């Protein structure tokens, strides 16, 4: 089986059977297309540890608009997509390299930083609360800060999602998972 045809089947599987978002599918398509950029439309059986090693080296040297090489976490996204693709092949009884043979690069997690009291006060004092728009903006900032909502979750929030009796609301987050706030 050739890689490009099976990649299309895999992306359709992600959409229909795994219910992945269109953005996730686009990203996986992009990451897996880089294998074709590197090696051409190879057979799935041609994917072996040596090809993966050479592809990783190629990815490591692949520049972007802003850097001379891809960051390690971006390289890992490519490897995660390939592992997922190989798991799909295994489920479909398509002969392939075992997905667990692909190890991710070690990365250093960024240190989390927090706003200090002065920065928070300056942020919350920015909206002019003597206007309706200012009150709205202040409420948005307060909600984001106190709830841990993602901006996309806040944007998707509707009045019907709010339960005043229980003083909570439901949010559909990443992976289409609902959680109470």
N, C-alpha and C positions, 0 to 999 in steps of 0.2 A: 504494500500500500504506500502511496506517495504522501508526503507530509502535508502539502497544500490542501488536498482533498479532505484528508482526515482532520486537518485544522478547522476547516469549514464545518464539518460534522460536530466537532468538539464545541465550537462557538454556538452552534444551534442547540446542543445539549445544555450548555450553560444557560441559555435563554429559556428553553422550554422546561427542562427537567430540574434544573437547579435554581430557576427563578432569579438569576443574577441580574443586576442592574445593567442598563445599556452602557453606562460608563465603564463598569467592570469588563464587560464583553469587549468594548473598544480597546481598553488597555491590554487585555490578554491578546487580542488580535495584533496589536502593535508589538508587544513583546515577542510573540511567536513569529511574526513576520521577520524579525531580526535574524532568526535562524536561517530563513530563506535568503535574506540579504547576505548572510555569511557563507552558507554552504550550497545555495541553490535549492531546487525542489527535490530533496533527497528522499530516499525510502525511510520509513520509520525504523526499520532494522539497522539503518546506517547510524542511528543515534546511539553512540556508545560512550563510555567514559572518556576516551581520547578525543572524540569530536566535541564533547561538552567542555573538556579542558581547553581546547583550542578556541571554542566559542567564547568561553569566559575571558580568555586572554584578549580576544578581539573586542569584546564588550569593554574590558578594562581600558583599552586604548582608544575606544570610540569617543570622540569629543562631542561637546554640545555647543550651543551658541555662547555659553557663558564660562565653560571650563574645558580643559584639555582632555578630561576623562570623565566617564560616568561615575557618580558616587556609588559607594558600595551598596547602600540600601536600594538604589535604582537597579544595580546589577542583580541584587537579590530578587527584586520583583520579576525580572526575566526568568530567573531560576525557578521561582514559585510557579509561574505560569507553565514552564516546561514540566515541572513535577506533576502539576494538575493534569496537563495534557497526557502524560504517560500513565497516570492513574486511570484516566478515561480509556486509554488504549487497553490497559489491563482488564478493565471491566468488560470491554467489548471483545476480549480474547484476541486482540491484535498483538502479535509478537513484538515485544519492545524491551528496552532496558528497564530494569526495576527502578521505579521512581525514588526509592529510598537511597539509591546510589548517589544522588545529587545532594551535596551538602551546601548550605548557604555560607556566604562569607561572614566572618565575624565583623560586627559593627559596634561602634561606640555610641551608646544612646546619649542624646543631647540632655544636658542638665536642665531640669525644669526650673524656671524662674517665676517669681511671684511679684505682683505689684506691692509696693509698700503703702503704708497708710496715706502718705502725702500724695502719691500717684493716684490712688483710688479717689481721694477727695477732689483732686484736680479733674479727673475723668468725670465724676458725677456732677461736678459744678459746671461743666461745659454747656449742657443744654439750658436754654433760657426758659425756666419753668413758668414764666408769666405769659406764655403762649401755649396754645393747644399742641402745636407741633413739638415744642420744647418739653411739655409734660409727657407726650408720647415717647420722645427720644429718651427721656430720663427713665421712664417705665421699662423701655427696652433694655437699657443698660443694667438696671437693677435686676431684671429677670434673668438676663444672661449671666450676670455675676453670681446671683444667689442660687440658681438652679443647675448650672453646669450644662445648659442647653448648647447644642451646636447652632450656629447661625441658620443653617438650612432647616433645622428643626423648628426654630422660632418662626421663620418665614412661613412654614407650612401649618403653623398653629391656627386653629379656628375657634371661635367662641363655643361651638358645640362640643369641643374637646374638654372644656372646663367643667368640673364638678364642684360647685360652690359649697354643697353640703359637706363633702369630704375634704374640701380645700386642696384639691389636686387636679391634675389634668394628665391625659395620656399623650405620649409622643411616640411617633413611629420613627425610629432611628436607623442607623446603618444595618444592613441585612434585613430590612423590613421587620425589625423587632420592636414590639411595643413595650414601653416602660412608663410607670407612673412617676410624676414629678410633684 
